[in-house]
C-alpha cells in the first residue's frame, strides 16, 4: 500500500514538473542558470525591461491551441509583432475613450496573449502606454482604461491561488466573528446602534486591519513572480517619466495595481474570488468594505480627511504602519533574479482562443467607425500617445480586419459549443444591424480607405463580395443614389509587410508575372476567373504583390525601368481582371484604366499612370501639348518615348498584342515583338490598293512616327504616308511584307485604313513562355 501511495505521489510530482517545464520550453538547466546569473548582474534601471525568458504563469499549451496558431498564423503574427503595434494602439484608443468598449477588447487580447505565453509582453507595453499618456503622476493607474482593464483581468486570474492562500482564513474569521467594526454615524443609526460603540469598533477595526496587513506584508515571497515583474515595470516607467519625482510617485502606481485593482476588491467581495463559499450578509459585507478602505488608504499613504472624519481616529495607525507599507512596495517592485514563484494555470482550450478571436472580430466590426473618428481627431491621438500618421493606423486596422474576414469563426465556435456566440455586452441584434450593408463604416471621411479593404479581400473572397459590391456601387451611381466618387482600391496594399531581403526590382516583377500567369494557365479551361479567385495560390500571389511597396523605383534607369514597368502594367492588369473581369463598355474601360491601382515603391499607380506617365514619356493622351504628370514627382521616372511599346502592352483582348514577360533584353524583345505584331495585323487588298493597319496607327500615330524619323524637321518634310511606308518596310515580315511591297510598287498613293479594335476578351495564356532568362546580380527575390 505504501509503495502504491509513493508511486501516485511520484506520478503527480512528475506531472507538476512537466507543467513547470512548459514555462521554460527547451531551456536546459545550465541555460536557465546562466539566465539567472545574467539577470542578477543587471542593474535596477534596465534589468527586467530586457528579460528574455518565456512569460511566467503560461498555461501548458495544448495541441488544440497549437493547432489554432497554425490555422490562423497570419492573425497571430500581426498581434504578436512587437515592432509594429499599430493594431493594439487602435484598440487602445477606443478602450481609453469609452471604458464600456474596453472590456471585450481587453478580455480577448489577454486571453490570446496568455494562451501563447506573451501576456507579460502585452502588459508591459500597456503599462508603458498608460504612463506615457497620464499627465498627472498622482493618477497613474487610477482611471479606467485598456491598461487597467487588462491588468485587472490578468491579476484576478493569475492571483487567485495567492489570494486563497493569503486571505481565506482571515475572511472566514471576519465572517464568523461578532466583533463590531462599524464607526460611521450614519451606518450606526441605520442599524439602531449607539454611537458610543465607536469606542470599541475603532480598536476592533484597527486590530482587524493590522492582522490583514501583517499577513499581506508577510506574503511577499508568495506573490506571483509575474506580479512582481509588472510592479517593477510600473516603477521603471514612472521613474522614467518623472525622473525628478519623489519615490512616492511610483508607489502610488503600484498601489493602484496591487491594492486598488487586485487585493482590495477581493476583500470587499471574497465570495467572487473563492475566499468564501457564499456571499456574506449585509453587516459582514460592511466589515469587509471598512477593512478594504483602511488598507487602501494605507497603500495610498494618505489618512482620512474631513469627508470621512469618523474614521480619522485610525490616522495614527496609518502613519505608524506606512513605513512597513513602503518596504513592502520596495520588495514587491524589486527586480528579482527570476519570475518565481510560478502560478500553474489550467490549460486554455482551443475553443476559448477561438471565442477570443471571434470577440475581437465582432467588436472591431462594430467599433471601427468610432475608431476611425477618434484616429482622425488630433486631440484624441495626442491624449492616447499616438504620434504617427492616422491614415497608417486606419490602414493597419482595416488590413487586420481583412485577414479576419478569411475565417468563419462564428460557425467554428457554434459547432464546438452548440450555441451561437456573441461577445459579452453586445446583443446579436446590435451586431447584425452594425454589420448589415457595411453600415459600420459608411459616411466616414476616409470611406475610400476603409471600403477598399472591406470590399476587397486580397486573400480570399468565396462569396465574390468584391465583385458584387463593385457592381452594386456602379448600379447605384447609374440611378443617382450615390453622388460620391467610386471607391478606388489599392489592390496590393498591406500595412504590415513581412521582413525580406532586398528585392531586385526587375527580377521580382518577372517572378510575380510567372506566378499569376501560371495560375491563369491552370484555370483557363474553366473559362471564368471565379475559379482563379478561389485558388489559394492566387491569395499567395496577392500577398507577394504587396512587396512591390518595398521597391525603390527611383533607382531604376533605362531599359531596366522600361522592362520593370511593362511587367508591372501586366501584373496590375491581370490582378484587376481576376477581381472584376474585363471592362465591357467605354465607360467601364475609362474607369478601369484610371481607378484600380498598385502601390509600387512610395507611389500609387493606375494603369494609365504607368502607360502614359512612364512608358510614353509623360505624354498626355488627351492633349498632346500638355504633359500627363504636371507637378508630380513621378515624372522624373519616365523613360524615352519608344513607339514599340504599343506592341508590348497587352489588354488580353482579341485586338491587343500577344503577351510576353520582359527582362534585361527588353530592347531586342521589343524589336522582335513589334515586327511580329505588325506582320500579324497588317493586311492588304491588291484590287483596292489598300493597306489595313492596326489601331495603334490611329491612337498613337506620333509615337510610331518617331521610330523612323529622327527629328522634327524630317517629320515635317516627310508628310502624308511616307513615314508609314518606311515603318512597314522596316518591320513587316512574311506574307504581309509581300502584299505591302506589291501595293507600294504598283500604286502611286496607297490607301491606308485603320481597322477597328476588337475588345472581346481573350484570356488565353496557353502559349505564354514562362521560362524567362534573367540575370540577377543582387539578392534573391524569392526569400
VENZIDA-V182354 format. One record per pair of residues at least 24 apart in sequence whose ideal C-beta (glycine too) atoms are under 6 Angstrom apart, sorted by the first residue. I is the first residue (numbers start at 1). GAP is how many residues later the second one is. Records with the same first field share a line. If there is no record, write none. Layout:
I: GAP / GAP
This chain:
19: 41 / 325
22: 38
23: 31 / 35
25: 29
36: 301 / 302
39: 298
40: 297
47: 288
48: 181 / 184 / 287
54: 63
55: 62 / 64 / 65
56: 169 / 170 / 283 / 286
57: 101 / 169 / 286 / 288
58: 59
59: 286 / 288 / 289
60: 287
62: 285
64: 285 / 286
65: 50 / 285 / 288
68: 282 / 285
74: 329
75: 328
78: 322 / 418
80: 38
84: 412
86: 307 / 310
87: 309 / 310 / 313
89: 297
90: 281 / 303 / 307
92: 54
93: 281 / 291
94: 273 / 277
95: 51
96: 49 / 50 / 288
97: 277
99: 45
101: 266
102: 44 / 47
104: 255 / 259 / 319 / 321
105: 258
106: 40 / 43 / 44 / 47
108: 248 / 251 / 252
110: 40 / 43 / 44
111: 245
112: 244
115: 233 / 238
123: 107
124: 109
126: 24
127: 106 / 107 / 110
128: 109
129: 256
131: 106 / 107 / 110
132: 253
133: 251 / 252
137: 105 / 112
140: 113
141: 112 / 115 / 116
142: 114
151: 106 / 110
152: 109
155: 107
158: 66 / 185
159: 103
161: 182
162: 62
163: 103 / 110
164: 110
166: 49 / 53
167: 108
168: 107
170: 42
171: 99 / 104 / 105
174: 113
175: 105 / 109
179: 25
181: 24 / 106 / 109
183: 127
184: 126
202: 111
205: 85
206: 108 / 111
208: 83
209: 82 / 85
212: 79
217: 107 / 111
220: 111
224: 119
225: 114 / 115 / 116
226: 113
229: 110
231: 101 / 102
232: 101 / 103
235: 98
251: 78
254: 75 / 79
255: 44 / 45
259: 37 / 40
264: 28 / 32
267: 24 / 25
268: 24
298: 27
351: 65
354: 55 / 58 / 59
355: 58 / 66
357: 52
358: 51 / 55
359: 64
361: 43
362: 61 / 69
363: 60
364: 37
365: 70 / 75
366: 68
368: 72 / 73
369: 71 / 72
372: 72 / 74
394: 52 / 55
395: 100
396: 99
398: 52 / 55
399: 95 / 96
402: 51 / 55
405: 52
406: 53 / 54
448: 39
451: 36
452: 35 / 37
456: 33
458: 84
459: 80
460: 79
461: 72
466: 113
467: 113
470: 110
488: 107
490: 107 / 109
491: 84
492: 53 / 54 / 56 / 106
493: 106
494: 52
500: 283
501: 278 / 282
502: 277
503: 47 / 278
504: 272 / 274 / 277
505: 46 / 51 / 59
506: 54 / 57 / 58
507: 267 / 269 / 274
508: 273
509: 55 / 58 / 59
510: 151 / 262 / 264
511: 270
512: 59
513: 54 / 58 / 148
514: 256
515: 26
516: 25 / 58
517: 248 / 251
520: 245
521: 244
529: 49
532: 46
533: 45
548: 52
549: 50
551: 49 / 50
553: 47 / 48
559: 107 / 108
561: 78
562: 77 / 104
563: 99 / 103
565: 45 / 49 / 50
566: 82 / 96
567: 95
569: 41
572: 26
582: 179
603: 31
614: 24
615: 30
617: 24
643: 60 / 61 / 63 / 64
644: 26 / 30
646: 50 / 54
647: 26 / 27 / 30
648: 25
652: 110 / 111
653: 106 / 108 / 109
654: 104 / 106 / 108
655: 102 / 103
659: 109
661: 111
663: 109 / 111
674: 57
675: 56 / 58
678: 53 / 54
679: 53 / 54 / 55 / 57
682: 50 / 54
684: 55 / 59
689: 54 / 58 / 61 / 62
690: 61 / 63
691: 52 / 59 / 61
692: 61 / 63
693: 59 / 61
695: 62
697: 57
698: 56
721: 31
724: 28
